[in-house]
Amino acid sequence: MHIDGSTTIVGVFGAPVTHTASPAMHNAAFEALGMNWVYLAFHVDPRHLRTALQGAREMGLVGLNLTVPHKILALDCLDEIDPEARKVGAVNTIVIEKDKTRGFNTDGSGFLKAVKEDFNLSVKGKRVLVLGAGGAGRGIAVKCALDGAAKVIVANRTLAKIEPIAREIAGTKSEFQSLPLAPDAIGKVIQEVDLVVNATSVGLKEGDSLGLGPELFSPRQHVYDTIYRPAETQLLQVAERAGAKVANGLSMLLHQGAKAFEIWTKRKAPLAVMRRALRAAIYGDKS
């Protein structure tokens, strides 16, 4: 990679951000296409998000991704919000221009492509249980409803955080239900769903558990964990033991990143290159 005075800069804001594999994915794509661009990671305290966004514009950055905890906070910091991001209630991709900043959400579309790739599954007509109502959970739940899911169930520790999701899904044809994020409450509905999605941070640390046992899952179900490191969380281990089809968040990371790449560059993302770079960065897979 050669960086000079003409290099175009994009990046990601997060807190924390040291775990991100996005720089590896995007920089591999830029190199493969011969683009004089670079993708950097920036630790930004949520209290200073607005100031950091202004600084990014003043310094000439042309695009940003947002990760925890900025996806919802950014809604009040941008000049324009794409209609889908407004419906979802979260932004994970920003285009920076001299006179304005525009926010998008690629999590939902990235998730749909991921489950199609990993499970050959469309959510249309399916019953989906989403664990977590943060930025990623909101994006996934609303996108599933917009894409024709028969029912969307969202479980979260704080029920009040589910209310904005319920309002958006109320405008679709999907049935909606909210639950506490507790094993007993989840156990009452999980048998009826086709797809279970973990959009919480439970599973990032060794020993993390949602408290869901293998008796709750069945071979007809699909279980997707948005966590990609570790490659197999405790949830996926339990679900797989019960015969369910499982996948981790690597594919969602890839496809939401590819969509962001295309928004910024107006060029088709080199998916194979980006996938190899992610696997090498996260799992040390050099193949």
HUNORNOR-V100247 format. One record per pair of residues at least 4 apart in sequence whose ideal C-beta (glycine too) atoms are under 8 Angstrom apart, sorted by sequence separation. I is the first residue (numbers start at 0). GAP is how many residues later the second one is. D is the distance in Angstrom with one decimal. If there is no record, write none. Layout:
BEGIN
i: <I;I>
gap: <GAP;GAP>
d: <D;D>
END
This chain:
BEGIN
i: <2;12;20;21;22;23;24;25;26;27;28;30;43;44;47;48;49;50;51;52;53;54;56;65;66;68;69;72;73;80;81;82;83;96;105;106;107;108;109;110;111;112;113;114;115;121;131;132;133;134;135;136;137;138;139;140;141;142;144;157;158;161;162;163;164;165;166;167;180;181;182;183;184;185;188;197;203;211;216;231;232;233;234;235;236;237;239;246;248;249;250;251;252;253;254;255;256;257;258;259;260;261;269;270;271;272;273;274;275;276;277;278;279;11;29;43;55;65;80;84;95;96;115;120;122;131;132;143;155;168;179;180;197;202;211;231;238;261;268;279;13;29;74;84;94;114;115;130;155;169;178;189;201;216;226;239;260;261;278;279;29;93;94;129;144;168;178;201;202;238;261;11;29;43;55;65;93;114;132;143;153;201;224;231;260;278;29;93;94;275;11;41;74;80;92;93;129;165;178;199;224;235;258;11;25;26;52;74;92;111;129;140;153;164;224;235;257;275;10;26;90;91;92;153;165;176;197;222;235;256;25;77;90;91;92;127;140;164;222;257;260;74;90;91;129;231;74;89;91;232;9;22;73;74;77;127;161;222;231;257;21;22;71;73;87;89;136;151;222;230;253;256;22;71;84;125;220;21;70;71;84;87;136;158;180;230;70;73;79;81;83;84;87;227;253;19;48;52;70;78;79;80;81;83;122;127;132;158;195;216;222;224;226;227;253;78;79;80;81;126;129;131;151;153;155;189;202;216;221;222;223;224;226;227;17;45;77;78;79;81;123;124;125;126;127;129;131;132;141;144;150;151;152;153;154;155;156;203;211;218;220;221;222;223;224;225;16;45;48;52;76;77;83;122;123;124;125;126;127;128;129;130;131;140;144;149;150;151;152;153;154;155;156;185;202;205;209;213;217;218;219;220;221;222;223;224;227;253;16;17;48;52;65;66;77;121;122;123;124;127;128;129;130;132;147;148;149;150;151;152;153;154;155;186;190;195;197;203;207;208;209;212;213;216;217;218;221;223;227;252;0;16;43;65;122;126;128;137;141;145;147;150;152;154;185;189;193;194;195;196;197;200;207;208;211;215;216;217;225;7;9;11;13;15;16;45;49;64;65;133;137;141;144;154;182;189;190;193;194;195;196;197;198;202;206;213;214;216;7;8;9;10;11;13;14;48;64;65;74;106;110;132;136;140;182;192;193;194;195;196;197;213;223;249;0;6;7;8;9;10;11;12;13;14;63;64;73;106;110;132;144;180;181;182;186;194;196;197;249;0;5;6;7;8;9;10;11;13;14;62;63;143;154;182;185;202;6;8;10;12;14;62;107;111;144;154;202;3;62;63;106;107;110;111;132;202;249;61;62;106;201;1;61;70;104;107;108;2;60;61;107;111;197;12;70;106;107;152;0;197;107;12;56;12;55;152;52;56;150;21;91;195;56;10;89;89;19;91;52;89;88;89;131;8;10;16;87;130;8;9;12;87;230;8;9;11;12;13;230;8;9;10;11;12;13;14;88;228;7;9;10;11;12;13;14;87;227;9;11;14;86;87;130;13;12;128;139;83;86;139;128;136;128;71;83;136;70;71;135;136;70;128;69;70;126;127;130;133;67;68;71;126;127;128;130;131;132;133;67;126;127;128;129;130;131;70;125;126;127;128;130;131;65;125;127;129;130;130;122;120;120;88;88;88;130;87;114;86;110;139;135;120;118;118;117;114;114;113;110;110;118;118;117;114;67;113;117;116;113;113;112;113;116;112;113;110;113;109;112;109;109;110;106;109;110;108;109;108;109;109;105;106;109;105;108;105;105;105;103;105;103;92;91;92;92;91;94;94;92;64;64;62;62;62;61;20;20;18;24;36;24;34;21;25;20;24;28;34;32;21;25;32;31;28;28;31;28;27;28;27;25;27;28;24;27;26;24;23;24;9;23;23;24;20;23;20;20>
gap: <4;4;4;4;4;4;4;4;4;4;4;4;4;4;4;4;4;4;4;4;4;4;4;4;4;4;4;4;4;4;4;4;4;4;4;4;4;4;4;4;4;4;4;4;4;4;4;4;4;4;4;4;4;4;4;4;4;4;4;4;4;4;4;4;4;4;4;4;4;4;4;4;4;4;4;4;4;4;4;4;4;4;4;4;4;4;4;4;4;4;4;4;4;4;4;4;4;4;4;4;4;4;4;4;4;4;4;4;4;4;4;4;4;5;5;5;5;5;5;5;5;5;5;5;5;5;5;5;5;5;5;5;5;5;5;5;5;5;5;5;6;6;6;6;6;6;6;6;6;6;6;6;6;6;6;6;6;6;6;6;7;7;7;7;7;7;7;7;7;7;7;8;8;8;8;8;8;8;8;8;8;8;8;8;8;8;9;9;9;9;10;10;10;10;10;10;10;10;10;10;10;10;10;11;11;11;11;11;11;11;11;11;11;11;11;11;11;11;12;12;12;12;12;12;12;12;12;12;12;12;13;13;13;13;13;13;13;13;13;13;13;14;14;14;14;14;15;15;15;15;16;16;16;16;16;16;16;16;16;16;17;17;17;17;17;17;17;17;17;17;17;17;18;18;18;18;18;19;19;19;19;19;19;19;19;19;20;20;20;20;20;20;20;20;20;21;21;21;21;21;21;21;21;21;21;21;21;21;21;21;21;21;21;21;21;22;22;22;22;22;22;22;22;22;22;22;22;22;22;22;22;22;22;22;23;23;23;23;23;23;23;23;23;23;23;23;23;23;23;23;23;23;23;23;23;23;23;23;23;23;23;23;23;23;23;23;24;24;24;24;24;24;24;24;24;24;24;24;24;24;24;24;24;24;24;24;24;24;24;24;24;24;24;24;24;24;24;24;24;24;24;24;24;24;24;24;24;24;25;25;25;25;25;25;25;25;25;25;25;25;25;25;25;25;25;25;25;25;25;25;25;25;25;25;25;25;25;25;25;25;25;25;25;25;25;25;25;25;25;25;26;26;26;26;26;26;26;26;26;26;26;26;26;26;26;26;26;26;26;26;26;26;26;26;26;26;26;26;26;27;27;27;27;27;27;27;27;27;27;27;27;27;27;27;27;27;27;27;27;27;27;27;27;27;27;27;27;27;28;28;28;28;28;28;28;28;28;28;28;28;28;28;28;28;28;28;28;28;28;28;28;28;28;28;29;29;29;29;29;29;29;29;29;29;29;29;29;29;29;29;29;29;29;29;29;29;29;29;29;30;30;30;30;30;30;30;30;30;30;30;30;30;30;30;30;30;31;31;31;31;31;31;31;31;31;31;31;32;32;32;32;32;32;32;32;32;32;33;33;33;33;34;34;34;34;34;34;35;35;35;35;35;35;36;36;36;36;36;37;37;38;39;39;40;40;40;41;41;42;43;43;43;44;45;45;46;47;47;48;48;49;49;49;50;50;50;50;50;51;51;51;51;51;52;52;52;52;52;52;53;53;53;53;53;53;53;53;53;54;54;54;54;54;54;54;54;54;55;55;55;55;55;55;56;57;57;57;59;59;59;60;60;61;62;62;62;63;63;63;63;64;64;65;65;65;65;65;65;66;66;66;66;66;66;66;66;66;66;67;67;67;67;67;67;67;68;68;68;68;68;68;68;69;69;69;69;69;71;72;73;74;75;76;79;79;80;80;81;86;86;90;101;103;105;106;107;109;110;113;115;126;128;129;132;133;133;133;134;135;137;138;138;138;139;140;141;141;142;142;143;144;144;145;145;145;146;146;147;147;148;149;149;149;150;150;151;153;154;156;157;159;163;164;166;167;168;168;169;170;192;195;197;200;201;202;207;208;210;228;228;229;230;231;231;232;232;232;232;234;235;235;237;238;240;241;241;244;245;245;246;248;248;248;249;249;250;252;253;253;254;254;256;256;257;257;260;261>
d: <4.7;7.3;6.2;6.0;5.6;6.3;6.7;6.4;6.3;6.2;6.4;7.8;6.2;7.8;5.4;6.3;6.6;6.3;6.4;6.7;6.3;6.1;7.1;4.1;7.2;6.8;5.4;6.9;6.0;5.2;6.9;6.5;6.2;7.3;5.3;6.2;6.7;6.5;6.2;6.6;6.4;6.1;5.9;5.2;6.5;7.4;7.1;4.8;6.8;6.5;6.2;6.0;6.1;6.0;6.2;6.7;6.2;6.0;5.6;8.0;7.7;5.9;6.6;6.7;6.2;6.2;7.8;7.7;7.8;6.7;5.8;7.1;7.6;5.4;6.7;7.0;6.3;5.3;5.5;4.9;7.1;6.3;6.2;5.9;6.4;6.9;6.4;6.6;5.7;6.4;6.3;6.0;6.1;6.2;6.5;6.6;6.3;6.5;6.5;6.4;5.9;7.1;6.2;6.0;6.6;6.4;6.4;6.4;6.2;6.2;5.9;5.4;6.7;6.4;4.4;6.0;4.2;5.2;4.6;6.8;5.5;7.4;6.3;7.4;6.0;3.8;6.1;4.2;5.3;5.6;4.8;7.4;6.5;4.9;7.8;5.7;4.1;6.7;6.4;5.8;6.5;7.8;6.4;5.1;7.2;4.9;6.6;7.3;5.3;6.8;4.6;6.7;4.9;6.8;5.4;4.9;7.6;6.6;4.0;5.8;4.3;5.7;4.6;5.3;5.1;4.5;6.5;7.1;7.7;5.2;5.4;5.8;7.0;4.5;6.3;5.6;6.8;6.9;7.6;5.4;5.1;5.3;5.0;7.8;4.4;7.8;7.2;5.4;7.2;8.0;5.2;7.2;8.0;6.8;7.2;7.4;5.5;5.6;6.7;7.4;5.6;4.4;7.7;7.5;7.9;6.5;7.6;7.8;4.4;6.7;4.6;5.3;5.6;7.9;5.4;7.9;3.7;7.8;7.8;5.3;3.6;7.5;7.0;7.8;6.2;7.1;7.1;6.8;6.5;7.8;3.7;6.7;6.7;5.6;5.2;7.6;5.2;8.0;6.4;5.8;7.7;7.0;5.9;6.0;7.5;7.9;7.4;5.8;5.4;7.2;7.0;4.9;8.0;6.2;6.7;4.9;4.4;4.0;6.8;6.2;6.6;6.6;6.5;4.4;4.7;7.2;6.8;5.8;7.9;5.7;6.9;6.6;5.6;5.2;5.3;8.0;7.2;7.2;4.1;8.0;5.3;7.5;7.4;6.1;7.2;7.8;5.8;7.2;6.0;6.8;7.5;3.9;6.1;5.0;5.9;5.2;5.5;7.6;5.4;3.9;7.3;7.5;6.4;5.9;4.8;5.1;5.6;6.6;7.7;7.0;5.0;7.5;6.4;4.0;5.6;5.1;4.4;4.8;4.6;7.1;6.8;8.0;5.1;7.7;7.6;7.5;6.2;4.6;6.7;7.2;7.5;7.6;5.4;4.4;7.7;5.2;4.6;6.8;7.0;7.0;6.0;6.4;5.6;5.6;7.1;7.0;7.6;3.9;6.3;7.4;6.2;7.4;7.6;7.7;7.5;7.9;7.1;5.9;6.6;7.3;4.4;4.9;4.8;5.3;5.3;4.1;4.8;6.3;5.5;5.5;7.8;6.7;7.2;5.3;3.7;7.4;6.2;4.3;5.3;4.6;4.9;5.2;6.1;5.2;4.4;6.6;4.2;5.5;4.5;5.5;4.2;7.6;4.7;7.9;4.8;7.7;7.6;5.0;6.4;3.5;7.9;7.3;7.7;7.8;7.8;6.1;7.9;6.0;6.7;7.6;6.6;7.5;6.0;7.2;4.4;7.7;6.9;7.0;5.2;7.0;8.0;7.3;7.9;7.6;7.2;5.0;6.7;7.4;7.7;7.5;7.2;6.6;5.3;7.6;7.3;6.5;7.8;7.6;7.3;5.0;5.8;6.5;7.4;3.8;6.8;6.4;7.8;7.6;5.8;6.6;6.4;5.0;7.0;5.2;4.7;7.5;6.9;7.2;5.0;6.1;7.5;7.0;6.3;4.5;6.4;4.9;7.4;7.2;7.3;7.9;7.3;7.5;6.3;7.8;6.3;7.6;7.4;6.6;6.0;7.7;6.6;7.5;7.3;6.7;7.8;5.8;4.6;5.9;7.5;7.7;5.5;6.4;4.2;7.8;7.2;7.4;7.3;6.5;4.8;4.7;4.9;4.4;5.1;7.6;7.7;4.8;7.3;4.5;6.5;7.5;7.6;5.7;7.8;7.8;5.8;5.9;5.8;6.9;7.2;7.2;7.2;4.4;7.8;6.9;4.0;7.1;6.6;7.7;7.2;7.8;6.2;4.1;7.8;6.1;7.9;5.3;4.5;5.8;5.2;4.1;5.3;5.3;6.9;6.0;7.4;7.7;6.0;5.4;4.9;4.9;3.9;7.7;7.8;5.9;5.7;6.8;7.0;6.9;7.3;6.3;5.9;6.7;7.5;8.0;7.8;6.2;6.9;7.0;5.9;7.3;4.4;7.3;6.8;7.9;7.4;3.3;5.4;6.6;5.6;4.2;6.1;6.3;4.4;6.3;7.4;5.8;6.0;7.4;5.6;6.8;3.6;6.1;6.5;7.8;6.0;5.8;6.9;7.3;6.1;6.7;7.7;7.5;5.5;8.0;5.4;6.6;6.8;5.7;5.6;7.9;2.7;6.1;7.2;7.0;8.0;7.6;7.9;5.8;6.7;5.4;7.6;6.2;5.2;7.9;6.1;6.7;7.4;7.5;7.7;6.1;6.8;7.3;6.5;7.9;4.0;7.8;6.8;7.4;6.4;5.1;5.1;5.5;7.3;7.7;6.6;6.8;5.6;6.2;6.9;6.3;5.9;4.7;7.8;4.9;6.0;6.6;7.5;7.2;6.3;7.1;4.1;5.9;4.2;5.5;3.9;7.3;7.4;5.5;5.7;6.6;7.3;7.2;7.4;6.1;6.3;4.8;6.2;7.9;6.1;7.5;5.8;6.9;7.6;6.7;5.6;7.4;5.7;8.0;7.3;5.8;6.7;7.8;6.3;7.5;7.8;3.5;7.5;5.5;4.5;7.4;3.0;4.4;8.0;7.5;5.9;6.4;7.2;6.7;7.2;8.0;7.6;4.5;7.0;7.2;6.7;6.9;8.0;7.5;7.0;5.2;4.8;4.9;4.9;4.9;3.8;7.9;4.3;7.5;7.9;6.9;6.1;3.8;8.0;5.7;6.7;5.8;5.4;7.9;6.7;8.0;6.9;5.1;7.3;6.9;6.7;7.3;6.9;5.2;7.6;7.8;5.6;5.8;4.8;7.7;7.2;7.0;6.0;7.1;7.8;7.8;5.7;6.7;3.8;7.6;7.7;7.3;5.4;5.3;7.7;3.8;7.5;4.1;7.6;8.0;7.6;5.1;5.6;4.9;4.1;7.5;7.6;7.8;7.4;3.9;7.6;7.2;2.9;7.2;7.5;7.7;7.9;5.3;6.1;4.2;5.8;7.7;3.9;5.3;7.7;7.4;6.0;8.0;6.8;7.5;4.3;7.6;6.3;6.6;6.0;7.5;5.8;7.2;7.3;4.0;6.3;7.7;7.8;6.9;7.5;7.4;7.0;7.1;7.5;6.6;6.9;5.3;5.9;8.0;6.6;6.0;6.3;6.4;5.0;6.2;5.3;4.5;5.7;5.3;5.2;6.2;7.5;7.3;7.6;4.6;3.5;7.6;5.1;4.7;5.0;5.9;6.5;7.0;7.4;5.5;3.7;4.5;5.1>
END
